[in-house]
Amino acid sequence: MDALSTRTRVLLLENSALDAKLIERALKKGGLMFVSQRAATRETYAEALRTFTPDVVLAAHNLPDIDSLTAIEMARQHSAELPVIIVSGMLTDVAAANLMKAGACDYILKDRLARLGASVPRAIAERDASRARREAEASLRASEAKFRALVESSRDVIWEIDRNGLFTYVSPHVSDLLGYEPDELIGRSPLELVPQDGRELWRSGAEGAFVDARGPLHIVESSKQHKDGRRIFVESNAVAFFDDHGHLAGYRGITLDISVRKQLFAEREKLARIVDSSHDAIMAKDLNNNITSWNRGAERIFGYSAAEAIGNHVSFLAPDHLKSESEGLTAKMMDGEVIENHATVRQRKDRTLVDVLMTYSPIRDVTGAIIGAAGVAKDVTRQKEAERALSAERAMLRTEHELSPDGILMVDAKGMISSYNQQFLDLWNVSNQETSSGIDSVLLESAAKLTVNPEDFYARVKYFYDHPDEKGLDEIDFKDGRILQRYTAAARDAHGTYIGRVWYFRDITGQKRATESLQQEREKFQTIFETAVDGIFLSEADTQIIMEVNTAGHRIFGYPPGDLIGRSIANISAGDPNLIRQNIAAAMDQGKGGAPQVLEWECKRKNGEIFWAEVTMRFAQYGSRQVNVAIVRDITVRRKANFEIHEKTRQLARGIESTITALAATAEMRDPYTAGHQRRVSNLAVAIARRMGLAENDVEGIKIAGIVHDI
């Protein structure tokens, strides 16, 4: 920057050249580095404001065509912060006050021009301070607007609570996370968002945070209750803020939804299970080439357990003659190179060799730095054996081609028939003579006549020939009622060059009919299942969790449709759940032989009502799972009726017994010689019956018969 550009630019509004010189001399004496321009009229003043762009205006009080108030107003219109100093030979206090009120930053009498050396720098400094203050305020407003926009656009919930633990601010995203609008939460406690079973724990944690308010309040994986009742898992972080006296004023924090994180954790666990269940050997090593991970596939292929392998140098798997190869591969991986499908040999624990196909890739951290490597070893011993048997397999393929249940037709890139099997001829009623020309179009014309829609048949074939990369799977309806499934794909050589098209045809007439019949049976079963009067339950054999329930089952237990799915059988039974589970398991064990188990069960409806049901249980296979099938019938009324019948039967029996006893006594009174005979016979018969182990009802019958046998 040159010296001229750093000087103060002074605009002199003065019609006296002599006075202007005196002012400039005073400025120089005051030590001010400046450049100046003089304007003597209103017009030249306006032009100078526009072109000279002054830092300060030194204006005479009153000139012939412009007064000082006008000069101040014009300066303000040019720049609101441009300082104006009035320089006058004489100025009353009232006039000076009016000028200062109008915007002048100072006034100086011409006999005191020495003051200019201090007044001008001060005016410019005040201008700079005002400008900086204005810019700071604008920046603050912009910053606040930016922060507000950032807060309100954040997908996380940003909040503030006061020292009483009540919300004073909640960002808009709370509606997405918890279903509440921000205004619904202002003035409420965060405790209201905590599920009932977690409030005591939250309350103790929150009170502890307020006691030790200097540290951050950090809550990991707490749960909140959505407005619709769902439980949402979140993570909250907060810091305390204080008033001017250093007292705790509240907390400001952020709450984020960790559903994705939990899902990712579940995915990671899933991937770990996949890795562990892989048949291939999957391993990882650190920068020192020591093994850090070893899956079950590696145990199976190499014979070493994870405990035996982890910590060993990766080269311990290489036979002696391949140690150098192993080290070379390791060096390449550490340089970031990915090694794919490297065929080599490794040594098992039992010292035997195994052919493997290795893939290595570096493991990087979030910064991209290599922190280790991962390797996958596929046991290709069988592939090697397969290569040695390739010629035999080719012969087998030729045989399979001929014996295939599918009709196979191969057409080369020129539209000439290159191969077909007997099944193709049979399916299309084509003779060898018709294919002898080798021209596909001739065969196509003959085949189209057999189809229900020849035009569509032609169009589909033409489409596939026009689009070599396309694959197709569709069905062809024949006039004779048959249905053929047609599959076609391009044939390419080892270099990917198109060499023709392969057509496969399969008669699926029976399959289609069977599928339709199966669908009808399924619909019939579903109709029976849903319209059955009794409740039908399907539950998992091991957990007794309900998988399916029909409409009657929900009605019997008083649950809305679908509400029983996922519940345990024990939850809808009366009594001790553990004992109930044991009883169910015991009943199912007895029924695994195939015979259904019928038992009476004390059950519980949704409203808590206890009732009796007859349950017919049977063990069954449901797809790939073992299930319990239970048919439930409400027998509350039947049990009540049976009980009443039993009571009345007992009453009747007692009445009959009393009558017979009376008759026996009457008979004995008539014949004193036989007195007591009936009772002795009856008692003897009862003793014999009990010794024989007869049922008590049978014993009672024998007793009565003994009494009446001589009456």
Buried (B, 14 or more C-beta within 10 A) or exposed (E): EEEEEEBBBBBBBBBBEEBBEBBBEBBEEBEBEBEBBBBBBBEBBBEBBEEBEBBBBBBBBBBEEBBBBBBBBBBBEBBEEBBBBBBBEEBEEEBBEEBBEBBBBBBBBBEEBEBBBEBBBBBBEBBEEEEEEEEEEEEEEEEEEEEEEEBEEBEBBBBBBBBEBBBBBBBBBBBEBBBBEBEBBEEBBBEEBBBEEBEEEBBEEBEEBBEEBEEEBEBEEBBBBEEEEEEBEBBBBBBBEEEEEEEBBBBBBBBBBBEEEEEEEEEEEEEEEEBBEBEBBBBBBBEEBBBBBBBBBBBEBBBBEBEBBBEBBBBBBBBEEBEEBBBEBBEBBBEEEEBEEBEBBBBEEEEEEBBBBBBBBBBEEEEEEBEBBBBBBBBBEEEEEEEEEEEEEEEEEEEEBEEBEBBBBBBBBEBBBBEBBBBBBEBBEBEEEBBEEBBBEBBBEBBBEBBEEBEBBBEBBEEBBEEBEEEBEEEBBBEEEBBBBBBBBBBEEEEEEEBBBBBBBBBBBEEBEEEEEEEEEEEEEEEEBEEBEBBBBBBBBEEBBBBBBBBBBBBBBBBEEEEBBEBBBBEBBBBEEEEBBEBBBEBBEEBEEEEEBEEEBEBBBEEEEEBBBBBBBBBEEBEEEBBBBBBBBBBEEEBEEEEEEEEEEEEEBEEEBEEBBEBBBEBBEEEEEEEEBBBEBBEEBBEEBEEEEBEEEEBBBBBBEBBBEEE
